[in-house]
Amino acid sequence: MDDPQIAAAAWGRFRRIMLWMALGGAACVGLALIALRLWAGPMPLHMILATIIGVWLTFMLGTGLMALVFLSSGSGHDQQVIDPMKDEVSIDD
């Protein structure tokens, strides 16, 4: 990232997104546990832990990948990409 101010703003936004989405992931875990409790009744400890880990990590993986897209776009990396094939590919073909 060439400009430190742009980089700092992009990383700050990335951290804010990840913080809010971690809280959102925790809410999803809570909803999943409540839904499973209502649907299946009492659950063993290993099922509760697997649900917590599975739901939260899946939620955070999707969030992290999407936040990296925003980081790349916000930091100017997307504008720096050079397409070596742009002169060789014709849309009419």
DSSP file with accessible surface (Angstrom, degrees, kcal/mol):
  #  RESIDUE AA STRUCTURE BP1 BP2  ACC     N-H-->O    O-->H-N    N-H-->O    O-->H-N    TCO  KAPPA ALPHA  PHI   PSI    X-CA   Y-CA   Z-CA
    1    1 A M              0   0   79      0, 0.0    75,-0.1     0, 0.0     6,-0.1   0.000 360.0 360.0 360.0 116.2    0.0    0.0    0.0
    2    2 A D        +     0   0  140     73,-0.2    74,-0.1     1,-0.1    73,-0.0   0.875 360.0  56.9 -72.7 -42.4    1.7    3.1   -1.3
    3    3 A D     >  -     0   0   67     72,-0.3     4,-2.5     1,-0.2     5,-0.2  -0.826  67.7-156.9 -97.0 115.5   -0.1    5.8    0.7
    4    4 A P  H  > S+     0   0   97      0, 0.0     4,-2.6     0, 0.0     5,-0.2   0.844  92.5  53.6 -62.2 -31.4    0.0    5.3    4.5
    5    5 A Q  H  > S+     0   0  156      2,-0.2     4,-2.2     1,-0.2     5,-0.2   0.929 111.4  44.4 -69.0 -43.1   -3.1    7.4    5.1
    6    6 A I  H  > S+     0   0   77      2,-0.2     4,-2.7     1,-0.2     5,-0.2   0.912 114.3  50.7 -65.6 -41.4   -5.2    5.3    2.7
    7    7 A A  H  X S+     0   0   16     -4,-2.5     4,-2.8     2,-0.2     5,-0.3   0.926 110.3  49.0 -62.8 -43.4   -3.7    2.1    4.1
    8    8 A A  H  X S+     0   0   66     -4,-2.6     4,-2.2     1,-0.2    -1,-0.2   0.913 112.9  47.4 -63.9 -40.7   -4.5    3.1    7.7
    9    9 A A  H  X S+     0   0   65     -4,-2.2     4,-2.3     2,-0.2    -1,-0.2   0.917 113.3  48.3 -66.3 -42.2   -8.1    4.0    6.7
   10   10 A A  H  X S+     0   0    3     -4,-2.7     4,-2.3     2,-0.2    -2,-0.2   0.922 113.8  45.8 -65.7 -44.0   -8.5    0.7    4.8
   11   11 A W  H  X S+     0   0   98     -4,-2.8     4,-2.5     2,-0.2    -1,-0.2   0.875 111.2  53.5 -67.6 -35.4   -7.1   -1.4    7.7
   12   12 A G  H  X S+     0   0   18     -4,-2.2     4,-2.3    -5,-0.3    -2,-0.2   0.932 110.2  46.8 -62.8 -43.2   -9.2    0.5   10.2
   13   13 A R  H  X S+     0   0   92     -4,-2.3     4,-2.7     2,-0.2    -2,-0.2   0.910 110.7  53.5 -64.5 -39.4  -12.4   -0.2    8.2
   14   14 A F  H  X S+     0   0   38     -4,-2.3     4,-2.5     1,-0.2    -2,-0.2   0.936 110.0  47.0 -59.5 -46.3  -11.3   -3.9    8.0
   15   15 A R  H  X S+     0   0  157     -4,-2.5     4,-2.4     1,-0.2    -1,-0.2   0.893 112.1  50.0 -64.3 -40.5  -10.9   -4.1   11.7
   16   16 A R  H  X S+     0   0  143     -4,-2.3     4,-2.6     2,-0.2     5,-0.3   0.922 111.2  49.1 -64.1 -43.8  -14.3   -2.5   12.3
   17   17 A I  H  X S+     0   0   50     -4,-2.7     4,-2.5     1,-0.2     5,-0.2   0.941 113.0  47.2 -59.2 -47.5  -16.0   -4.8    9.9
   18   18 A M  H  X S+     0   0   42     -4,-2.5     4,-2.0    -5,-0.2    -2,-0.2   0.891 111.8  50.6 -65.9 -37.4  -14.4   -7.9   11.5
   19   19 A L  H  X S+     0   0  106     -4,-2.4     4,-1.8     2,-0.2    -1,-0.2   0.960 113.7  43.6 -64.0 -50.4  -15.3   -6.7   15.1
   20   20 A W  H  X S+     0   0  172     -4,-2.6     4,-2.2     1,-0.2    -2,-0.2   0.891 115.0  49.5 -63.6 -38.1  -18.9   -6.1   14.2
   21   21 A M  H  X S+     0   0   71     -4,-2.5     4,-2.7    -5,-0.3    -1,-0.2   0.821 104.8  57.7 -74.5 -27.9  -19.2   -9.3   12.3
   22   22 A A  H  X S+     0   0   25     -4,-2.0     4,-2.0     2,-0.2    -1,-0.2   0.915 109.4  46.3 -64.0 -39.4  -17.6  -11.3   15.2
   23   23 A L  H  X S+     0   0   98     -4,-1.8     4,-2.0     2,-0.2    -2,-0.2   0.901 112.0  50.7 -66.9 -39.4  -20.4  -10.0   17.3
   24   24 A G  H  X S+     0   0   27     -4,-2.2     4,-2.2     2,-0.2    -2,-0.2   0.882 108.5  52.6 -63.9 -37.9  -22.9  -10.9   14.6
   25   25 A G  H  X S+     0   0    0     -4,-2.7     4,-2.3     2,-0.2    -2,-0.2   0.893 106.7  52.4 -64.0 -38.5  -21.4  -14.3   14.5
   26   26 A A  H  X S+     0   0   53     -4,-2.0     4,-2.3     2,-0.2    -2,-0.2   0.902 108.5  51.0 -64.8 -37.6  -21.9  -14.7   18.2
   27   27 A A  H  X S+     0   0   58     -4,-2.0     4,-2.5     1,-0.2    -2,-0.2   0.909 109.2  50.6 -64.9 -40.7  -25.5  -13.7   17.7
   28   28 A C  H  X S+     0   0   49     -4,-2.2     4,-2.6     2,-0.2    -2,-0.2   0.885 108.4  52.5 -63.6 -38.8  -25.9  -16.4   15.0
   29   29 A V  H  X S+     0   0   13     -4,-2.3     4,-2.6     2,-0.2     5,-0.2   0.939 109.6  49.3 -61.1 -45.4  -24.3  -19.0   17.3
   30   30 A G  H  X S+     0   0   31     -4,-2.3     4,-2.4     1,-0.2    -2,-0.2   0.927 111.9  47.8 -59.9 -44.3  -26.9  -18.1   20.0
   31   31 A L  H  X S+     0   0  117     -4,-2.5     4,-2.8     1,-0.2    -1,-0.2   0.900 111.4  50.9 -64.1 -40.3  -29.7  -18.3   17.5
   32   32 A A  H  X S+     0   0   28     -4,-2.6     4,-2.7     2,-0.2     5,-0.2   0.915 110.9  48.4 -64.0 -42.2  -28.5  -21.7   16.3
   33   33 A L  H  X S+     0   0   38     -4,-2.6     4,-2.2     2,-0.2    -2,-0.2   0.908 112.7  48.0 -65.4 -40.0  -28.2  -23.0   19.8
   34   34 A I  H  X S+     0   0  103     -4,-2.4     4,-2.5    -5,-0.2     5,-0.2   0.938 112.7  48.6 -64.7 -45.0  -31.7  -21.8   20.7
   35   35 A A  H  X S+     0   0   56     -4,-2.8     4,-2.3     1,-0.2     5,-0.2   0.917 112.8  47.7 -62.7 -42.7  -33.1  -23.4   17.5
   36   36 A L  H  X>S+     0   0   40     -4,-2.7     4,-3.2     2,-0.2     5,-0.6   0.887 110.8  52.0 -65.5 -37.5  -31.4  -26.7   18.1
   37   37 A R  H  X5S+     0   0  139     -4,-2.2     4,-1.5    -5,-0.2    -2,-0.2   0.925 113.4  43.9 -63.7 -43.6  -32.6  -26.7   21.7
   38   38 A L  H  <5S+     0   0  145     -4,-2.5    -2,-0.2     2,-0.2    -1,-0.2   0.867 121.9  39.0 -69.0 -36.3  -36.2  -26.1   20.6
   39   39 A W  H  <5S+     0   0  212     -4,-2.3    -2,-0.2    -5,-0.2    -3,-0.2   0.902 132.6  19.6 -81.3 -44.3  -36.0  -28.6   17.8
   40   40 A A  H  <5S-     0   0   56     -4,-3.2    -3,-0.2     1,-0.3    -2,-0.2   0.536  95.7-135.8-107.7 -11.0  -33.9  -31.4   19.3
   41   41 A G     << +     0   0   19     -4,-1.5    -1,-0.3    -5,-0.6    -2,-0.1  -0.449  65.3   6.5  86.1-161.3  -34.3  -30.9   23.1
   42   42 A P  S    S-     0   0  103      0, 0.0    -5,-0.0     0, 0.0    -4,-0.0  -0.267  74.0-152.0 -58.9 140.6  -31.3  -31.1   25.5
   43   43 A M        -     0   0   33      1,-0.0    -2,-0.0     2,-0.0    -6,-0.0  -0.892  15.4-110.3-117.5 147.9  -28.0  -31.5   23.7
   44   44 A P    >>  -     0   0   66      0, 0.0     4,-1.9     0, 0.0     3,-0.5  -0.320  35.6-108.6 -68.8 158.9  -24.8  -33.1   24.9
   45   45 A L  H 3> S+     0   0  123      1,-0.2     4,-2.8     2,-0.2     5,-0.2   0.881 117.3  55.8 -57.0 -41.7  -21.8  -30.9   25.5
   46   46 A H  H 3> S+     0   0  138      1,-0.2     4,-2.3     2,-0.2    -1,-0.2   0.862 106.9  50.3 -65.7 -30.8  -19.9  -32.0   22.5
   47   47 A M  H <> S+     0   0   65     -3,-0.5     4,-2.2     2,-0.2    -1,-0.2   0.900 110.5  49.6 -71.7 -38.0  -22.8  -31.1   20.2
   48   48 A I  H  X S+     0   0   51     -4,-1.9     4,-2.6     2,-0.2    -2,-0.2   0.945 113.4  45.7 -64.2 -46.7  -23.0  -27.6   21.8
   49   49 A L  H  X S+     0   0   88     -4,-2.8     4,-2.8     1,-0.2     5,-0.3   0.911 112.6  50.6 -63.9 -41.3  -19.2  -27.1   21.3
   50   50 A A  H  X S+     0   0   63     -4,-2.3     4,-2.8    -5,-0.2     5,-0.3   0.904 111.5  48.9 -63.6 -39.0  -19.3  -28.4   17.7
   51   51 A T  H  X S+     0   0   22     -4,-2.2     4,-2.6     2,-0.2     5,-0.4   0.937 112.2  47.9 -65.3 -45.7  -22.2  -26.0   17.0
   52   52 A I  H  X S+     0   0   62     -4,-2.6     4,-2.1     1,-0.2     5,-0.3   0.956 117.8  40.6 -59.6 -51.1  -20.5  -23.1   18.5
   53   53 A I  H  X S+     0   0   98     -4,-2.8     4,-2.4    -5,-0.2     5,-0.3   0.936 118.2  46.8 -65.6 -46.4  -17.2  -23.7   16.7
   54   54 A G  H  X S+     0   0   33     -4,-2.8     4,-2.0    -5,-0.3     5,-0.2   0.940 116.4  41.4 -64.4 -48.2  -18.8  -24.7   13.4
   55   55 A V  H  X S+     0   0   45     -4,-2.6     4,-2.5    -5,-0.3     5,-0.2   0.949 118.8  44.8 -67.0 -46.7  -21.3  -21.8   13.1
   56   56 A W  H  X S+     0   0   92     -4,-2.1     4,-2.7    -5,-0.4     5,-0.2   0.934 115.2  46.0 -67.6 -43.9  -18.9  -19.1   14.3
   57   57 A L  H  X S+     0   0   97     -4,-2.4     4,-2.3    -5,-0.3    -1,-0.2   0.897 113.9  49.0 -67.5 -38.0  -15.9  -20.2   12.2
   58   58 A T  H  X S+     0   0  102     -4,-2.0     4,-2.1    -5,-0.3     5,-0.2   0.938 113.2  47.5 -64.1 -44.8  -18.1  -20.6    9.1
   59   59 A F  H  X S+     0   0   56     -4,-2.5     4,-2.3    -5,-0.2    -2,-0.2   0.929 114.4  46.5 -60.2 -45.3  -19.5  -17.2    9.7
   60   60 A M  H  X S+     0   0   26     -4,-2.7     4,-3.0     2,-0.2    -1,-0.2   0.832 108.1  56.0 -71.6 -31.6  -16.1  -15.6   10.3
   61   61 A L  H  X S+     0   0  115     -4,-2.3     4,-2.3     2,-0.2     5,-0.2   0.958 111.4  43.3 -63.8 -48.5  -14.6  -17.3    7.2
   62   62 A G  H  X S+     0   0   43     -4,-2.1     4,-2.2     1,-0.2     5,-0.2   0.920 116.3  48.4 -61.5 -42.9  -17.2  -15.8    4.9
   63   63 A T  H  X S+     0   0   15     -4,-2.3     4,-2.9    -5,-0.2     5,-0.2   0.926 110.7  50.6 -63.5 -44.6  -16.9  -12.4    6.7
   64   64 A G  H  X S+     0   0   14     -4,-3.0     4,-2.0     2,-0.2    -2,-0.2   0.917 110.9  48.0 -62.3 -42.7  -13.1  -12.4    6.5
   65   65 A L  H  X S+     0   0  105     -4,-2.3     4,-1.3    -5,-0.2    -1,-0.2   0.924 114.6  45.6 -65.1 -42.4  -13.0  -13.2    2.8
   66   66 A M  H  X S+     0   0  101     -4,-2.2     4,-1.8    -5,-0.2    -2,-0.2   0.907 111.1  52.8 -67.9 -39.3  -15.6  -10.5    2.0
   67   67 A A  H  X S+     0   0    2     -4,-2.9     4,-2.4     1,-0.2    -1,-0.2   0.868 104.9  56.2 -64.4 -34.3  -13.8   -8.0    4.3
   68   68 A L  H  X S+     0   0   84     -4,-2.0     4,-2.7     2,-0.2    -1,-0.2   0.855 103.4  54.6 -66.3 -31.9  -10.6   -8.7    2.3
   69   69 A V  H  X S+     0   0   79     -4,-1.3     4,-2.4     2,-0.2    -2,-0.2   0.941 110.3  45.6 -63.4 -45.1  -12.4   -7.8   -0.9
   70   70 A F  H  X S+     0   0   98     -4,-1.8     4,-3.0     2,-0.2    -2,-0.2   0.885 112.3  51.9 -65.4 -37.2  -13.3   -4.4    0.7
   71   71 A L  H  X S+     0   0   14     -4,-2.4     4,-1.8     2,-0.2     6,-0.3   0.935 110.5  47.7 -63.4 -45.6   -9.7   -4.0    2.0
   72   72 A S  H  X>S+     0   0   37     -4,-2.7     5,-1.2     1,-0.2     6,-1.1   0.920 116.6  43.4 -62.1 -44.0   -8.3   -4.7   -1.5
   73   73 A S  H ><5S+     0   0   59     -4,-2.4     3,-0.8     1,-0.2    -2,-0.2   0.928 115.3  48.0 -68.0 -44.2  -10.8   -2.2   -3.1
   74   74 A G  H 3<5S+     0   0   29     -4,-3.0    -1,-0.2     1,-0.2    -2,-0.2   0.738 109.1  53.2 -71.4 -23.2  -10.4    0.5   -0.5
   75   75 A S  H 3<5S-     0   0   11     -4,-1.8   -72,-0.3    -5,-0.2    -1,-0.2   0.555 113.4-111.4 -91.0  -6.8   -6.6    0.4   -0.5
   76   76 A G  T XX5S+     0   0   20     -3,-0.8     4,-0.8    -4,-0.5     3,-0.5   0.471  81.5 123.7  93.2   1.5   -6.2    0.9   -4.2
   77   77 A H  G >4< +     0   0   71     -5,-1.2     3,-0.6    -6,-0.3     4,-0.4   0.851  69.5  59.2 -64.7 -31.7   -4.8   -2.6   -5.0
   78   78 A D  G >4 S+     0   0   75     -6,-1.1     3,-0.7     1,-0.2    -1,-0.2   0.831 102.7  52.3 -67.7 -30.8   -7.6   -3.2   -7.5
   79   79 A Q  G <4 S+     0   0  141     -3,-0.5    -1,-0.2     1,-0.2    -2,-0.2   0.701 102.1  61.1 -77.5 -17.6   -6.6   -0.3   -9.6
   80   80 A Q  G << S+     0   0  100     -4,-0.8    -1,-0.2    -3,-0.6     2,-0.2   0.533  76.2 114.7 -87.1  -5.3   -3.0   -1.5   -9.8
   81   81 A V    <   -     0   0  109     -3,-0.7     2,-0.5    -4,-0.4    -3,-0.0  -0.457  52.2-156.2 -71.7 132.5   -3.8   -4.7  -11.5
   82   82 A I        -     0   0  143     -2,-0.2     3,-0.1     3,-0.0    -2,-0.1  -0.947   6.2-147.1-110.3 125.9   -2.4   -5.0  -15.0
   83   83 A D    >   -     0   0   88     -2,-0.5     3,-1.2     1,-0.2     4,-0.3  -0.804  10.2-170.9 -94.1 105.6   -4.2   -7.4  -17.4
   84   84 A P  T 3  S+     0   0  102      0, 0.0     3,-0.3     0, 0.0    -1,-0.2   0.715  85.0  52.2 -70.3 -15.3   -1.5   -8.9  -19.7
   85   85 A M  T >> S+     0   0   89      1,-0.2     4,-1.5     2,-0.1     3,-1.0   0.447  76.6  99.7 -98.8   1.2   -4.3  -10.5  -21.9
   86   86 A K  T <4 S+     0   0  136     -3,-1.2    -1,-0.2     1,-0.3    -4,-0.0   0.827  86.8  44.4 -63.7 -29.4   -6.4   -7.4  -22.5
   87   87 A D  T 34 S+     0   0  146     -3,-0.3    -1,-0.3    -4,-0.3    -2,-0.1   0.687 114.3  50.5 -85.1 -17.0   -4.9   -6.8  -26.0
   88   88 A E  T <4 S+     0   0  141     -3,-1.0     2,-0.5    -4,-0.1    -2,-0.2   0.670  94.7  77.3 -94.7 -19.8   -5.1  -10.4  -27.0
   89   89 A V     <  -     0   0   97     -4,-1.5     2,-0.5     3,-0.0     3,-0.1  -0.815  60.9-163.4-100.6 128.2   -8.7  -11.2  -26.1
   90   90 A S    >   -     0   0   53     -2,-0.5     3,-0.7     1,-0.1    -3,-0.0  -0.918  15.1-151.4-109.6 134.7  -11.5  -10.1  -28.4
   91   91 A I  T 3  S+     0   0  165     -2,-0.5    -1,-0.1     1,-0.2    -2,-0.0   0.813  94.4  62.5 -71.7 -28.4  -15.1  -10.0  -27.1
   92   92 A D  T 3         0   0  151     -3,-0.1    -1,-0.2     0, 0.0    -3,-0.0   0.678 360.0 360.0 -73.1 -16.0  -16.5  -10.5  -30.6
   93   93 A D    <         0   0  171     -3,-0.7    -4,-0.0     0, 0.0     0, 0.0  -0.108 360.0 360.0 -71.8 360.0  -14.8  -14.0  -31.0
